[in-house]
Amino acid sequence: MKYEELIRELCDVIKESENNAALIYENLENINDSIDSFDLIDHDKSKVKNEVSNALGLLQHQDLHRQKIERVVNFVCDKNNIDKSQYNIASSAKSIDSDDNMSEDELEALIKQMQA
């Protein structure tokens, strides 16, 4: 697989992930806004709100993984002199302010694994 094909496939995954995340977020917000109108005891309402909050947290964690994929795409483009503008990649994905950052060695290993 060529780097360009790899990048294209990863960009498709990124875009689908962004679209799905937006829909999930919207649905969870709608549920959260509707909870008070449900005919439930307060304890059950609280449990549902906690579950919605947990789901939103997982969604945020998933977004960190999407950003990691964007970072890999940026890395591959930079290392192979590939024009990123044709892929509509967020340049901010190059550096993620998080404890979950991948080292250069981890990026290289991930790229090699994807090529196998």
All heavy atoms as an XYZ file, in Angstrom:
932
protein
N       0.850     -1.175      0.000
C       0.000      0.000      0.000
C       0.896      1.239      0.000
O       1.811      1.349      0.791
C      -0.909     -0.031      1.238
C      -1.753      1.206      1.404
S      -2.835      1.164      2.863
C      -4.089      0.045      2.312
N       0.598      2.166     -0.872
C       1.352      3.421     -0.925
C       0.925      4.325      0.219
O      -0.175      4.202      0.755
C       1.080      4.133     -2.247
C       1.614      3.437     -3.459
C       1.320      4.269     -4.682
C       1.841      3.614     -5.926
N       1.551      4.410     -7.122
N       1.819      5.247      0.562
C       1.508      6.190      1.635
C       0.245      6.994      1.326
O      -0.571      7.239      2.211
C       2.676      7.147      1.874
C       3.832      6.515      2.603
C       5.092      6.460      2.026
C       3.670      5.988      3.874
C       6.162      5.885      2.692
C       4.724      5.407      4.554
C       5.970      5.359      3.957
O       7.008      4.788      4.627
N       0.095      7.405      0.068
C      -1.072      8.202     -0.292
C      -2.368      7.427     -0.058
O      -3.367      7.982      0.387
C      -0.985      8.672     -1.752
C       0.059      9.731     -2.002
C       1.476      9.185     -2.194
O       1.692      7.946     -2.103
O       2.389      9.999     -2.416
N      -2.353      6.118     -0.385
C      -3.538      5.284     -0.157
C      -3.807      5.140      1.334
O      -4.955      5.201      1.778
C      -3.343      3.902     -0.788
C      -3.278      3.933     -2.303
C      -2.830      2.599     -2.884
O      -2.329      1.733     -2.119
O      -2.975      2.423     -4.099
N      -2.750      4.945      2.095
C      -2.862      4.837      3.548
C      -3.458      6.111      4.129
O      -4.389      6.065      4.943
C      -1.487      4.568      4.161
C      -1.399      4.556      5.677
C      -2.122      3.347      6.249
C       0.051      4.566      6.118
N      -2.959      7.238      3.697
C      -3.443      8.533      4.183
C      -4.913      8.721      3.819
O      -5.722      9.151      4.636
C      -2.578      9.683      3.637
C      -1.186      9.590      4.256
C      -3.222     11.032      3.909
C      -0.166     10.481      3.583
N      -5.260      8.376      2.595
C      -6.648      8.511      2.153
C      -7.578      7.660      3.023
O      -8.638      8.120      3.456
C      -6.772      8.105      0.683
C      -7.981      8.671     -0.016
C      -7.965      8.444     -1.540
N      -6.793      9.032     -2.174
C      -5.765      8.329     -2.710
N      -5.776      7.019     -2.683
N      -4.747      8.934     -3.273
N      -7.179      6.425      3.299
C      -8.003      5.553      4.131
C      -8.113      6.087      5.560
O      -9.190      6.061      6.158
C      -7.445      4.128      4.137
C      -7.690      3.407      2.831
C      -7.266      1.950      2.877
O      -7.248      1.363      3.978
O      -6.974      1.402      1.812
N      -7.000      6.558      6.104
C      -7.033      7.120      7.450
C      -7.901      8.371      7.501
O      -8.633      8.588      8.470
C      -5.626      7.426      7.947
C      -4.770      6.204      8.290
C      -3.343      6.628      8.597
C      -5.368      5.429      9.442
N      -7.846      9.188      6.469
C      -8.678     10.397      6.423
C     -10.162     10.038      6.357
O     -11.000     10.728      6.948
C      -8.272     11.285      5.253
S      -6.709     12.142      5.532
N     -10.485      8.952      5.656
C     -11.875      8.481      5.626
C     -12.322      8.064      7.018
O     -13.444      8.371      7.443
C     -12.033      7.306      4.655
C     -11.936      7.714      3.196
O     -12.031      8.929      2.905
O     -11.755      6.817      2.344
N     -11.439      7.374      7.742
C     -11.752      6.959      9.111
C     -11.944      8.183     10.003
O     -12.879      8.243     10.803
C     -10.635      6.048      9.674
C     -10.796      5.828     11.166
C     -10.611      4.727      8.926
N     -11.060      9.169      9.848
C     -11.150     10.396     10.640
C     -12.478     11.098     10.388
O     -13.177     11.492     11.326
C      -9.971     11.347     10.324
C      -8.658     10.753     10.831
C     -10.207     12.732     10.913
C      -7.411     11.452     10.288
N     -12.839     11.247      9.126
C     -14.075     11.962      8.781
C     -15.305     11.225      9.314
O     -16.216     11.832      9.882
C     -14.178     12.143      7.257
C     -15.245     13.097      6.845
C     -14.925     14.471      7.375
C     -15.907     15.492      6.904
N     -15.841     16.708      7.703
N     -15.326      9.903      9.131
C     -16.451      9.117      9.635
C     -16.536      9.216     11.156
O     -17.624      9.354     11.723
C     -16.305      7.658      9.211
C     -17.468      6.789      9.631
C     -17.332      5.360      9.154
O     -16.393      5.048      8.407
O     -18.185      4.552      9.560
N     -15.389      9.178     11.805
C     -15.343      9.293     13.262
C     -15.879     10.645     13.716
O     -16.645     10.730     14.678
C     -13.899      9.102     13.741
O     -13.802      9.324     15.112
N     -15.485     11.716     13.028
C     -15.984     13.057     13.373
C     -17.488     13.144     13.201
O     -18.189     13.692     14.065
C     -15.304     14.109     12.494
C     -13.857     14.349     12.830
C     -13.174     15.289     11.843
O     -13.656     15.431     10.700
O     -12.147     15.865     12.213
N     -18.002     12.617     12.093
C     -19.445     12.668     11.837
C     -20.222     11.869     12.877
O     -21.235     12.338     13.405
C     -19.755     12.145     10.431
C     -19.271     13.073      9.347
O     -19.049     14.259      9.568
N     -19.059     12.542      8.156
N     -19.740     10.654     13.164
C     -20.415      9.817     14.162
C     -20.366     10.460     15.542
O     -21.354     10.435     16.278
C     -19.797      8.421     14.200
C     -20.131      7.611     12.969
O     -21.071      7.899     12.250
N     -19.338      6.587     12.717
N     -19.234     11.025     15.904
C     -19.094     11.660     17.211
C     -20.067     12.829     17.356
O     -20.676     13.007     18.417
C     -17.659     12.130     17.433
N     -20.223     13.605     16.299
C     -21.150     14.739     16.349
C     -22.585     14.263     16.555
O     -23.332     14.850     17.350
C     -21.033     15.569     15.074
N     -22.967     13.194     15.866
C     -24.319     12.658     16.022
C     -24.525     12.060     17.413
O     -25.576     12.267     18.036
C     -24.588     11.591     14.954
C     -24.695     12.092     13.516
C     -24.746     10.924     12.543
C     -25.914     12.991     13.352
N     -23.541     11.333     17.901
C     -23.645     10.752     19.239
C     -23.760     11.858     20.285
O     -24.585     11.780     21.199
C     -22.436      9.841     19.533
C     -22.484      8.600     18.628
C     -22.392      9.439     21.002
C     -21.198      7.796     18.622
N     -22.927     12.889     20.156
C     -22.967     14.006     21.100
C     -24.343     14.655     21.101
O     -24.921     14.916     22.166
C     -21.886     15.027     20.750
C     -21.883     16.209     21.672
C     -21.268     16.147     22.917
C     -22.513     17.399     21.306
C     -21.276     17.226     23.774
C     -22.533     18.487     22.162
C     -21.907     18.404     23.388
O     -21.928     19.466     24.246
N     -24.867     14.897     19.914
C     -26.188     15.531     19.799
C     -27.266     14.666     20.449
O     -28.128     15.165     21.192
C     -26.511     15.764     18.323
C     -27.802     16.509     18.083
C     -28.037     16.751     16.599
O     -27.090     17.171     15.898
O     -29.176     16.516     16.159
N     -27.215     13.361     20.202
C     -28.202     12.458     20.789
C     -28.094     12.428     22.314
O     -29.110     12.440     23.018
C     -28.050     11.042     20.229
C     -28.499     10.937     18.788
O     -29.257     11.765     18.297
N     -28.024      9.913     18.099
N     -26.884     12.386     22.825
C     -26.691     12.367     24.275
C     -27.160     13.676     24.911
O     -27.750     13.662     25.999
C     -25.229     12.095     24.625
C     -24.737     10.677     24.350
C     -23.228     10.584     24.535
C     -25.454      9.677     25.250
N     -26.909     14.778     24.259
C     -27.386     16.061     24.779
C     -28.914     16.111     24.792
O     -29.508     16.617     25.740
C     -26.819     17.224     23.946
C     -25.363     17.505     24.226
C     -25.119     17.968     25.653
O     -25.810     18.878     26.129
O     -24.219     17.390     26.296
N     -29.542     15.563     23.751
C     -31.006     15.519     23.707
C     -31.558     14.657     24.846
O     -32.550     15.018     25.486
C     -31.505     14.989     22.367
C     -31.306     15.975     21.243
O     -31.173     17.174     21.467
N     -31.251     15.476     20.025
N     -30.914     13.524     25.084
C     -31.338     12.661     26.196
C     -31.171     13.394     27.515
O     -32.069     13.400     28.357
C     -30.536     11.343     26.198
C     -30.918     10.485     24.985
C     -30.749     10.571     27.496
C     -29.986      9.302     24.754
N     -30.016     14.009     27.690
C     -29.733     14.722     28.939
C     -30.739     15.841     29.187
O     -31.187     16.051     30.316
C     -28.305     15.273     28.907
C     -27.746     15.493     30.284
O     -28.007     14.732     31.198
N     -26.970     16.550     30.436
N     -31.103     16.552     28.123
C     -32.076     17.641     28.252
C     -33.485     17.131     28.545
O     -34.307     17.857     29.101
C     -32.095     18.493     26.976
C     -30.808     19.282     26.777
O     -30.029     19.413     27.745
O     -30.573     19.747     25.644
N     -33.775     15.888     28.163
C     -35.120     15.327     28.320
C     -35.314     14.562     29.617
O     -36.456     14.249     29.977
C     -35.431     14.376     27.162
O     -35.342     15.041     25.934
N     -34.255     14.261     30.314
C     -34.345     13.397     31.501
C     -35.342     13.925     32.523
O     -36.127     13.162     33.096
C     -32.951     13.213     32.145
C     -32.076     12.369     31.230
C     -33.062     12.565     33.515
C     -30.629     12.279     31.669
N     -35.345     15.209     32.769
C     -36.223     15.770     33.800
C     -37.703     15.606     33.461
O     -38.543     15.602     34.355
C     -35.884     17.240     34.049
C     -34.547     17.393     34.753
O     -34.181     16.505     35.543
O     -33.859     18.400     34.500
N     -38.004     15.460     32.178
C     -39.407     15.286     31.798
C     -39.850     13.830     31.882
O     -41.038     13.541     31.766
C     -39.645     15.810     30.378
O     -38.956     15.018     29.436
N     -38.917     12.902     32.116
C     -39.271     11.492     32.250
C     -39.973     11.245     33.588
O     -39.690     11.899     34.590
C     -38.031     10.594     32.170
C     -37.328     10.616     30.837
C     -36.009     10.213     30.751
C     -37.957     11.023     29.671
C     -35.336     10.214     29.538
C     -37.300     11.037     28.466
C     -35.989     10.623     28.395
N     -40.873     10.292     33.581
C     -41.600      9.931     34.803
C     -40.778      8.892     35.573
O     -41.094      7.707     35.580
C     -42.980      9.384     34.434
C     -43.860      9.183     35.647
O     -43.601      9.821     36.686
O     -44.804      8.366     35.549
N     -39.706      9.379     36.181
C     -38.796      8.518     36.942
C     -38.560      9.129     38.315
O     -38.674     10.342     38.489
C     -37.441      8.393     36.233
C     -37.396      7.790     34.845
C     -36.022      7.979     34.235
C     -37.738      6.307     34.901
N     -38.212      8.272     39.253
C     -37.841      8.813     40.560
C     -36.481      9.496     40.429
O     -35.708      9.209     39.504
C     -37.818      7.705     41.650
C     -36.815      6.598     41.301
C     -39.201      7.128     41.871
C     -36.644      5.556     42.386
N     -36.195     10.414     41.335
C     -34.971     11.211     41.247
C     -33.717     10.352     41.196
O     -32.763     10.664     40.479
C     -34.884     12.204     42.407
C     -35.857     13.357     42.248
O     -36.336     13.582     41.114
O     -36.148     14.030     43.259
N     -33.715      9.269     41.951
C     -32.542      8.384     41.959
C     -32.278      7.813     40.559
O     -31.136      7.762     40.099
C     -32.744      7.245     42.967
C     -31.654      6.229     42.952
N     -30.391      6.484     43.446
C     -31.631      4.958     42.481
C     -29.637      5.415     43.277
N     -30.371      4.472     42.700
N     -33.334      7.385     39.875
C     -33.188      6.829     38.528
C     -32.777      7.904     37.523
O     -31.963      7.647     36.619
C     -34.479      6.151     38.075
C     -34.741      4.843     38.815
O     -33.772      4.279     39.386
O     -35.900      4.382     38.822
N     -33.329      9.112     37.690
C     -32.920     10.222     36.824
C     -31.431     10.495     36.989
O     -30.712     10.725     36.014
C     -33.724     11.487     37.135
C     -35.150     11.451     36.657
C     -35.869     12.752     36.995
C     -37.324     12.677     36.606
N     -38.039     13.914     36.910
N     -30.980     10.460     38.219
C     -29.564     10.689     38.504
C     -28.701      9.610     37.859
O     -27.633      9.900     37.309
C     -29.354     10.727     40.010
O     -27.995     10.938     40.300
N     -29.158      8.363     37.921
C     -28.411      7.269     37.304
C     -28.312      7.463     35.789
O     -27.249      7.256     35.202
C     -29.066      5.926     37.632
C     -28.804      5.457     39.061
C     -29.607      4.232     39.471
C     -29.507      3.059     38.550
N     -30.258      1.877     39.045
N     -29.402      7.865     35.165
C     -29.399      8.088     33.711
C     -28.454      9.243     33.368
O     -27.665      9.160     32.419
C     -30.829      8.356     33.181
C     -30.790      8.771     31.713
C     -31.713      7.131     33.374
N     -28.518     10.322     34.151
C     -27.622     11.460     33.911
C     -26.159     11.043     34.056
O     -25.307     11.479     33.278
C     -27.942     12.612     34.860
C     -29.202     13.360     34.495
C     -29.438     14.541     35.408
C     -30.708     15.295     34.986
N     -30.897     16.522     35.742
N     -25.860     10.181     35.023
C     -24.491      9.694     35.198
C     -24.047      8.863     33.997
O     -22.901      8.966     33.544
C     -24.358      8.874     36.482
C     -24.326      9.735     37.719
O     -24.018     10.919     37.662
N     -24.659      9.139     38.852
N     -24.948      8.030     33.483
C     -24.617      7.220     32.312
C     -24.363      8.107     31.084
O     -23.455      7.852     30.305
C     -25.720      6.204     32.013
C     -25.848      5.107     33.043
C     -24.599      4.240     33.138
O     -23.945      3.983     32.117
O     -24.277      3.816     34.267
N     -25.177      9.138     30.917
C     -24.967     10.080     29.815
C     -23.624     10.773     29.981
O     -22.851     10.910     29.024
C     -26.120     11.104     29.728
C     -25.777     12.248     28.777
C     -27.415     10.426     29.289
N     -23.316     11.177     31.196
C     -22.034     11.827     31.464
C     -20.869     10.889     31.164
O     -19.868     11.299     30.564
C     -21.983     12.289     32.917
O     -20.742     12.891     33.200
N     -20.991      9.622     31.560
C     -19.950      8.639     31.261
C     -19.788      8.446     29.756
O     -18.657      8.327     29.255
C     -20.271      7.292     31.923
C     -20.124      7.334     33.420
O     -19.457      8.198     33.976
N     -20.776      6.399     34.098
N     -20.895      8.403     29.035
C     -20.838      8.241     27.580
C     -20.146      9.443     26.928
O     -19.365      9.290     25.989
C     -22.239      8.051     27.008
N     -20.425     10.641     27.435
C     -19.764     11.835     26.909
C     -18.258     11.783     27.182
O     -17.449     12.194     26.341
C     -20.382     13.100     27.503
C     -21.782     13.449     26.991
C     -22.399     14.551     27.850
C     -21.742     13.861     25.530
N     -17.874     11.256     28.341
C     -16.461     11.090     28.646
C     -15.789     10.113     27.703
O     -14.667     10.341     27.239
N     -16.464      9.009     27.398
C     -15.923      8.039     26.442
C     -15.814      8.642     25.047
O     -14.862      8.365     24.311
C     -16.807      6.786     26.412
C     -16.757      5.909     27.653
C     -17.842      4.832     27.587
C     -15.382      5.286     27.817
N     -16.771      9.463     24.712
C     -16.736     10.139     23.416
C     -15.531     11.071     23.329
O     -14.858     11.141     22.298
C     -18.037     10.913     23.197
C     -18.294     11.494     21.826
C     -18.306     10.409     20.766
C     -19.625     12.230     21.823
N     -15.243     11.746     24.415
C     -14.064     12.623     24.450
C     -12.783     11.798     24.317
O     -11.849     12.195     23.625
C     -14.054     13.431     25.744
C     -12.966     14.470     25.798
C     -13.079     15.335     27.040
O     -13.716     14.963     28.027
N     -12.457     16.495     27.002
N     -12.742     10.643     24.960
C     -11.584      9.761     24.863
C     -11.408      9.270     23.421
O     -10.298      9.208     22.899
C     -11.745      8.574     25.817
C     -10.571      7.675     25.866
N      -9.386      8.022     26.469
C     -10.386      6.431     25.370
C      -8.523      7.033     26.347
N      -9.108      6.058     25.686
N     -12.520      8.951     22.765
C     -12.473      8.519     21.366
C     -11.927      9.630     20.495
O     -11.184      9.389     19.542
C     -13.879      8.094     20.910
C     -13.969      7.568     19.507
C     -14.128      8.662     18.472
O     -14.583      9.764     18.758
N     -13.743      8.367     17.249
N     -12.260     10.879     20.824
C     -11.761     12.010     20.043
C     -10.247     12.144     20.175
O      -9.574     12.539     19.228
C     -12.459     13.303     20.474
C     -12.140     14.444     19.528
O     -12.359     14.277     18.304
O     -11.664     15.493     19.995
N      -9.698     11.800     21.328
C      -8.240     11.798     21.478
C      -7.603     10.795     20.528
O      -6.548     11.063     19.929
C      -7.839     11.478     22.920
C      -8.077     12.571     23.947
C      -7.769     12.048     25.348
C      -7.233     13.790     23.643
N      -8.254      9.651     20.347
C      -7.725      8.651     19.413
C      -7.811      9.152     17.969
O      -6.903      8.915     17.170
C      -8.457      7.318     19.578
C      -8.074      6.603     20.825
N      -6.884      5.936     20.964
C      -8.715      6.469     22.003
C      -6.804      5.421     22.176
N      -7.906      5.741     22.827
N      -8.880      9.856     17.649
C      -8.998     10.441     16.309
C      -7.858     11.428     16.079
O      -7.240     11.462     15.019
C     -10.348     11.138     16.138
C     -10.523     11.796     14.760
C     -11.702     12.751     14.738
N     -11.671     13.765     15.767
C     -10.888     14.861     15.742
N     -10.084     15.070     14.734
N     -10.942     15.744     16.723
N      -7.548     12.215     17.097
C      -6.457     13.179     16.978
C      -5.115     12.472     16.810
O      -4.246     12.963     16.095
C      -6.420     14.093     18.204
C      -7.601     15.047     18.259
C      -7.612     15.866     19.537
O      -6.634     15.928     20.266
N      -8.729     16.508     19.808
N      -4.956     11.325     17.445
C      -3.723     10.553     17.266
C      -3.590     10.088     15.816
O      -2.499     10.124     15.242
C      -3.692      9.338     18.197
C      -3.421      9.689     19.639
C      -3.400      8.423     20.481
C      -3.197      8.721     21.937
N      -3.169      7.500     22.759
N      -4.700      9.660     15.231
C      -4.676      9.238     13.832
C      -4.301     10.433     12.952
O      -3.495     10.306     12.028
C      -6.027      8.638     13.402
C      -6.288      7.339     14.160
C      -6.058      8.387     11.896
C      -7.686      6.780     13.977
N      -4.866     11.598     13.232
C      -4.506     12.800     12.480
C      -3.014     13.093     12.624
O      -2.350     13.498     11.664
C      -5.322     14.005     12.945
C      -6.760     13.968     12.507
C      -7.555     15.165     12.988
O      -7.131     15.849     13.952
O      -8.620     15.419     12.417
N      -2.498     12.880     13.807
C      -1.070     13.128     14.041
C      -0.218     12.164     13.223
O       0.804     12.553     12.657
C      -0.749     13.005     15.531
C       0.662     13.390     15.839
C       0.882     13.568     17.324
N       2.274     13.914     17.544
C       3.073     13.275     18.367
N       2.620     12.278     19.076
N       4.315     13.644     18.496
N      -0.628     10.911     13.140
C       0.088      9.928     12.318
C       0.058     10.358     10.855
O       1.076     10.310     10.157
C      -0.516      8.514     12.498
C       0.042      7.552     11.455
C      -0.248      7.997     13.906
N      -1.106     10.788     10.395
C      -1.232     11.233      9.002
C      -0.304     12.418      8.745
O       0.415     12.448      7.739
C      -2.704     11.584      8.662
C      -2.804     12.276      7.318
C      -3.560     10.328      8.689
N      -0.289     13.383      9.651
C       0.617     14.525      9.497
C       2.069     14.074      9.474
O       2.872     14.551      8.672
C       0.414     15.531     10.639
C      -0.696     16.503     10.358
O      -0.652     17.240      9.387
N      -1.709     16.490     11.194
N       2.422     13.141     10.343
C       3.784     12.625     10.421
C       4.182     11.962      9.107
O       5.255     12.223      8.563
C       3.885     11.625     11.583
C       5.222     10.979     11.714
C       6.255     11.617     12.377
C       5.449      9.713     11.190
C       7.488     11.014     12.510
C       6.680      9.108     11.312
C       7.706      9.749     11.971
N       3.309     11.101      8.579
C       3.599     10.401      7.326
C       3.751     11.405      6.183
O       4.668     11.295      5.370
C       2.502      9.359      7.005
C       2.663      8.795      5.604
C       2.520      8.245      8.039
N       2.878     12.392      6.140
C       2.975     13.411      5.089
C       4.286     14.188      5.198
O       4.972     14.394      4.197
C       1.792     14.375      5.159
S       0.234     13.674      4.604
N       4.635     14.588      6.408
C       5.867     15.359      6.604
C       7.103     14.549      6.238
O       8.018     15.055      5.580
C       5.991     15.840      8.053
C       5.003     16.941      8.395
O       4.439     17.555      7.453
O       4.788     17.192      9.598
N       7.138     13.297      6.641
C       8.312     12.450      6.397
C       8.459     12.045      4.934
O       9.538     11.664      4.505
C       8.267     11.190      7.266
C       8.438     11.459      8.731
C       9.840     11.938      9.026
C      10.035     12.120     10.506
N      11.316     12.675     10.853
N       7.374     12.129      4.176
C       7.401     11.687      2.783
C       7.112     12.810      1.795
O       6.821     12.542      0.637
C       6.402     10.539      2.593
C       6.813      9.327      3.367
O       7.722      8.609      2.963
N       6.176      9.093      4.500
N       7.200     14.051      2.275
C       6.966     15.228      1.428
C       5.668     15.131      0.628
O       5.627     15.378     -0.569
C       8.153     15.448      0.473
C       9.411     15.756      1.225
O       9.394     16.486      2.212
N      10.524     15.181      0.786
N       4.596     14.763      1.313
C       3.279     14.647      0.690
C       2.487     15.900      1.034
O       2.459     16.341      2.180
C       2.543     13.387      1.201
C       3.327     12.141      0.785
C       1.121     13.340      0.672
C       2.805     10.855      1.397
N       1.855     16.484      0.026
C       1.064     17.695      0.205
C      -0.193     17.376      1.015
O      -1.087     16.667      0.559
C       0.682     18.266     -1.160
C      -0.154     19.521     -1.064
O      -0.169     20.156      0.012
O      -0.790     19.872     -2.079
N      -0.259     17.907      2.245
C      -1.381     17.634      3.137
C      -2.662     18.363      2.737
O      -3.740     17.967      3.143
C      -1.020     18.023      4.573
C       0.048     17.170      5.173
C       0.320     17.579      6.590
C       1.350     18.670      6.588
N       1.897     18.982      7.891
N      -2.526     19.412      1.943
C      -3.700     20.224      1.633
C      -4.774     19.432      0.886
O      -5.958     19.727      1.019
C      -3.291     21.455      0.817
O      -2.789     21.072     -0.449
N      -4.380     18.421      0.157
C      -5.370     17.639     -0.592
C      -6.189     16.709      0.302
O      -7.214     16.194     -0.112
C      -4.682     16.832     -1.690
C      -3.684     15.809     -1.179
C      -2.966     15.086     -2.288
O      -3.565     14.809     -3.318
N      -1.696     14.788     -2.097
N      -5.752     16.527      1.540
C      -6.440     15.622      2.451
C      -7.277     16.347      3.501
O      -7.962     15.702      4.296
C      -5.426     14.707      3.148
C      -4.649     13.865      2.169
C      -3.327     14.158      1.892
C      -5.244     12.804      1.517
C      -2.604     13.400      0.988
C      -4.538     12.038      0.611
C      -3.213     12.344      0.351
O      -2.507     11.592     -0.551
N      -7.194     17.656      3.547
C      -7.987     18.454      4.493
C      -7.748     17.997      5.934
O      -8.680     17.702      6.682
C      -9.473     18.385      4.134
C     -10.264     19.471      4.809
O      -9.718     20.508      5.179
N     -11.547     19.250      4.979
N      -6.482     17.919      6.312
C      -6.088     17.449      7.633
C      -5.895     18.648      8.556
O      -5.313     19.651      8.170
C      -4.760     16.672      7.552
C      -4.886     15.518      6.565
C      -4.344     16.162      8.919
C      -3.561     14.926      6.193
N      -6.339     18.495      9.786
C      -6.153     19.559     10.775
C      -4.681     19.629     11.162
O      -4.106     18.668     11.646
C      -6.996     19.281     12.003
N      -4.057     20.774     10.927
C      -2.643     20.914     11.263
C      -2.427     20.899     12.766
O      -1.353     20.565     13.242
C      -2.075     22.196     10.663
O      -2.780     23.317     11.152
N      -3.455     21.244     13.525
C      -3.328     21.250     14.979
C      -3.136     19.850     15.540
O      -2.736     19.688     16.684
C      -4.563     21.887     15.617
O      -5.718     21.150     15.288
N      -3.399     18.848     14.735
C      -3.261     17.475     15.210
C      -1.801     17.061     15.371
O      -1.517     16.015     15.918
C      -3.940     16.516     14.246
N      -0.882     17.893     14.910
C       0.535     17.553     15.040
C       0.951     17.429     16.488
O       1.751     16.590     16.845
C       1.394     18.632     14.382
C       1.491     18.514     12.904
C       2.482     19.543     12.424
C       2.713     19.441     10.953
N       3.680     20.419     10.509
N       0.439     18.297     17.326
C       0.826     18.233     18.734
C      -0.421     18.287     19.595
O      -1.135     19.276     19.611
C       1.758     19.391     19.096
O       1.161     20.616     18.792
N      -0.642     17.222     20.292
C      -1.800     17.113     21.157
C      -1.321     17.342     22.583
O      -0.402     16.684     23.048
C      -2.433     15.718     21.044
C      -2.776     15.404     19.589
C      -3.658     15.602     21.929
C      -3.114     13.949     19.357
N      -1.925     18.293     23.269
C      -1.554     18.554     24.655
C      -2.259     17.548     25.547
O      -3.365     17.787     26.018
C      -1.938     19.985     25.054
C      -1.115     21.011     24.314
O       0.030     20.701     23.954
O      -1.623     22.131     24.112
N      -1.605     16.418     25.726
C      -2.187     15.340     26.504
C      -1.084     14.423     27.004
O      -0.001     14.380     26.439
C      -3.152     14.551     25.612
O      -3.516     13.341     26.218
N      -1.383     13.691     28.034
C      -0.439     12.696     28.521
C      -0.408     11.483     27.602
O       0.443     10.615     27.749
C      -0.824     12.244     29.931
C      -0.657     13.356     30.951
O       0.129     14.287     30.687
O      -1.307     13.293     32.006
N      -1.341     11.418     26.656
C      -1.436     10.277     25.753
C      -0.629     10.459     24.478
O      -0.835      9.751     23.508
C      -2.905     10.029     25.373
C      -3.733      9.565     26.551
O      -3.156      8.971     27.473
O      -4.951      9.789     26.540
N       0.293     11.428     24.433
C       1.092     11.665     23.233
C       1.891     10.432     22.866
O       2.370      9.700     23.719
C       2.059     12.841     23.440
C       1.385     14.168     23.233
O       0.279     14.235     22.712
N       2.046     15.226     23.631
N       2.053     10.230     21.571
C       2.861      9.130     21.066
C       4.257      9.648     20.772
O       4.420     10.729     20.225
C       2.234      8.580     19.787
C       0.886      7.939     20.007
S       0.011      7.538     18.485
C       1.083      6.371     17.728
N       5.240      8.843     21.097
C       6.615      9.213     20.787
C       6.864      8.974     19.303
O       6.087      8.300     18.620
C       7.591      8.382     21.625
O       7.559      7.034     21.185
N       7.980      9.514     18.811
C       8.342      9.303     17.405
C       8.500      7.805     17.127
O       8.101      7.310     16.072
C       9.629     10.055     17.070
C       9.507     11.570     17.156
C       8.571     12.156     16.113
O       8.597     11.706     14.959
O       7.799     13.057     16.470
N       9.071      7.066     18.071
C       9.259      5.619     17.900
C       7.917      4.899     17.819
O       7.739      3.978     17.017
C      10.089      5.043     19.049
C      11.539      5.500     19.020
O      12.022      5.888     17.923
O      12.188      5.480     20.078
N       6.958      5.322     18.653
C       5.628      4.716     18.613
C       4.945      5.001     17.281
O       4.271      4.122     16.724
C       4.768      5.239     19.763
C       5.178      4.738     21.125
C       4.421      5.410     22.252
O       4.255      6.651     22.216
O       4.006      4.686     23.165
N       5.116      6.222     16.760
C       4.547      6.554     15.459
C       5.152      5.681     14.367
O       4.441      5.140     13.517
C       4.798      8.031     15.127
C       3.876      9.043     15.777
C       4.374     10.454     15.496
C       2.459      8.889     15.299
N       6.479      5.541     14.377
C       7.162      4.716     13.381
C       6.656      3.282     13.460
O       6.382      2.649     12.436
C       8.674      4.744     13.616
C       9.309      6.106     13.408
C       9.825      6.326     12.005
O       9.665      5.449     11.135
O      10.406      7.402     11.788
N       6.513      2.743     14.670
C       6.054      1.371     14.859
C       4.617      1.203     14.342
O       4.287      0.205     13.710
C       6.153      0.966     16.317
N       3.765      2.200     14.622
C       2.385      2.140     14.154
C       2.317      2.149     12.634
O       1.573      1.394     12.031
C       1.584      3.320     14.734
C       0.112      3.397     14.358
C      -0.634      2.151     14.800
C      -0.526      4.631     14.988
N       3.129      2.976     12.018
C       3.148      3.045     10.553
C       3.613      1.723      9.974
O       3.022      1.197      9.015
C       4.038      4.219     10.090
C       3.370      5.544     10.457
C       4.283      4.142      8.592
C       4.292      6.740     10.357
N       4.664      1.132     10.546
C       5.160     -0.156     10.059
C       4.108     -1.232     10.236
O       3.942     -2.103      9.375
C       6.454     -0.532     10.793
C       7.636      0.272     10.343
C       8.891     -0.094     11.106
C      10.029      0.821     10.668
N      11.228      0.628     11.481
N       3.391     -1.192     11.341
C       2.342     -2.174     11.589
C       1.233     -2.039     10.554
O       0.691     -3.032     10.088
C       1.789     -1.968     13.000
C       0.688     -2.944     13.371
C       0.107     -2.634     14.737
O       0.413     -1.623     15.353
N      -0.741     -3.515     15.224
N       0.898     -0.824     10.168
C      -0.165     -0.593      9.186
C       0.252     -1.050      7.803
O      -0.588     -1.418      6.987
C      -0.553      0.887      9.168
C      -1.180      1.346     10.453
S      -1.379      3.097     10.478
C      -3.134      3.203     10.257
N       1.537     -1.041      7.542
C       2.034     -1.457      6.231
C       2.081     -2.977      6.095
O       2.130     -3.487      4.985
C       3.424     -0.879      5.974
C       3.423      0.612      5.770
C       4.815      1.171      5.635
O       5.769      0.655      6.212
N       4.947      2.232      4.876
N       2.096     -3.683      7.221
C       2.224     -5.145      7.186
C       0.963     -5.813      6.692
O      -0.092     -5.327      6.685
C       2.576     -5.652      8.577
